[in-house]
Amino acid sequence: MRTLITTFSLLSVTLLTPCFAQDKDKDDKKEPGTVAVFDLGGAITDKPTPDDPIFGSIGNESLRSFTGRLKKASEDADVAAVVLLGASSVGHAQSEEIAEAIRETAAKKPVYAHADSLKTAPYATLSGATKICVSPTGDVWINGIYGEQMYLRGLLDMLQVQPDFLTCGDYKSAAEMFMRKGPSEQSQEMSKWLYDGIYAGLKSSISQGRKVDDAQVEKWINKGLYSAETAKEAGLTDEVFTREQLTSFIKKTHGVTVKFDKKYGKKTGKEIDLNNPFAALQLWAEILSGPKQRRSTKDAIAIVHIDGAIYLGKKQASPFGATEGAFSEEIRKALDSIAAEPRIRGVILRVNSPGGSATASEIMLQAITELQKKKPVVVSMGNYAASGGYYVSCRANRIFANPSTITGSIGVVAGKLATAKLWNRVGINFEPIKRGDKADLLHSSKPFSNEDRDELQGWMDSIYGVFKGHVTSGREGKLSKDIDEIAGGRVYTGAQALELGLVDELGSLDDAIDYLVKDLDLKDYEVRTVPRAKNFMEVLVEDLAPPKSDDDKRLSLGIWSALTPTLQQLDPLRVEMIQEALLQLDFLAEERVMLTIPVIRFH
């Protein structure tokens, strides 16, 4: 009897084991259960944003973080699909990087894009999605690109303010907004090739994403205005869905149990047990201890962001808030620290700047040149890398640009506004007192004399010569034309700059990183941002600290903003253009000579 029971037990195990194995195989092949949701409704910045040790990811998201999370979702076996919500208005170059990341993700996973409203540039960004959905009665305005250049001479004449500017290069048109009531012939010519290039890039994104030819894209754009329903009929979009309908469609397609992860790939802060009476003390201890610096033993690629207008010196706090931009002393210090760090094998300069101070640009370039003696430096251009932005880029080992990056503008501008007649008009007189024949050379009391203009032009010509020398030396053997045919203030798209030899390759920030990793033959490495982005608590402590100086020389922007709340509401883009023009005047008051481009805004 015992033998019979034993035999039966063995038989039971034998019969049951295959069933257990089948269940295990089924578990190993379980369906992916996550839908990664990405919000495109907020701002996407070029510079990195910090991951706070307590609060996790905060504020706006950086471009690299967004595309990195998309790439992670495309490779994650648990992600069934990706959802993109909203339509962010980013620069044309950023749009191209996001569009490329969406196309790469859609080649591996379904990507569903949903928006309540779409315009040309955001539509081009989303065009590579597997399905584009628009809310019922939503508007789809795929009607091309429109931009404006601003001219203030009429206003200055009314105020009896006399603009007096000098430039190096017939195409250096940054000062035309003060000197003229409309564009010069050279400026019109440059605007034509610039807009043609950006328009071609938008059409290319749409044709690649929707898998149609350029003629079809042109036909869509020339019709221009669509409702959600007519956009679907025309083939611009795929579905007219509310978000709830899209959710139902995804559950029907990928399973009712899928979870929608709205923070996919984002770092989260520490969980604080609020029921614990010591939780507040734990939180306060975390804050006071500051960020914990992890010392890595891995090889690394460093990314240094030159983002915004280029200024001389250090960022200074003031009652009006610190000025945003790239400051020469901070960039130089970051580059010097990288040169001394043996684990950092190479550097990516992410340049997203329309230029600024000539002196600051030279300081940055010299620091870059010193760094290159030890490590390779590769430039990745964002929306702008023009004038001073190109100055700091031109000697890099390799330069990447997006097709619609605005770059070039090799030239110099300087000048002032003479305001004596304005003050006389309102009954105010200023009596000059000076010592030294040239003491009032750049003062606003009077225009330049002929002698002053000749002297200032000679000084600017020498700076222009240095600029062109850096370009011809840094791009030796690569320029397709003589430097004087390329320079002169001419502005180009990234695609046009590639043809001229001003850049080496069209590609994104990730493409630049991949190139450098391959060039250095790195296997196990990390990517660091230098200097590290400061987290919420560090910024809060800085804001609470007393300002280093209450002498803010850039008062014109604050005064303008205070005086024009109504205009801000009525026409914010044009007000923004005027603010930038005023910022350039502040530059001239402080820096004397500028490497900058005209104020351009795309609507």
Buried (B, 14 or more C-beta within 10 A) or exposed (E): EEEEEEEEEEEEEEEEEEEEEEEEEEEEEEEBBBBBBBBBEEEBBBBBBBBBBBBBBBBBBBBBBBBBBBBBBBEBEEBBBBBBBBBBBBBBBBBBBBBBBBBBBBEBBBBBBBBBBBBBBBBBBBBBBBBBBBBEEBBBBBBBBEEEBBBBBEEBEEBBBBBBBBBBBBBBBBBBBBBBEEBBEBBEEBBEBBBEBBBBBBBBBBBBBBEBEEEBBBEBBEEEEBBBBBBBEBEBBBBBBBEEBBBEBBBEEBEEEBEBBEEBBBEEBEEEEEEEEEEEEEBEEBBEEEBEEEEEEEBBBBBBBBBBBBBBBEBBBBEBEBBEBBBBBBBBBBBEEBBEBEBBBBBBBBBBBBBBBBBBBBBBBBBBBEBBEBBBBBBBBBBBBBBBBBBBBBBBBBBBBBBBBBBBBBBBBBBBBBBBEBBEEEEEEEEEEEEEEEEBBBBBBBBBEEEBBEBBBEBBEEBBEBBBEBBBEBBEEBBEEEBEEBBBBBBBBBBBBBEBBBBBBBBBBBBBBEBBBEBBEBEEBEBBBBBEBBBBBBBEEEEEEEBEEEEBEBEBBBEBBEEBEEBBEEEEEBBEBBBBBBBBBBBBBEBBBBBBBBBBBBE
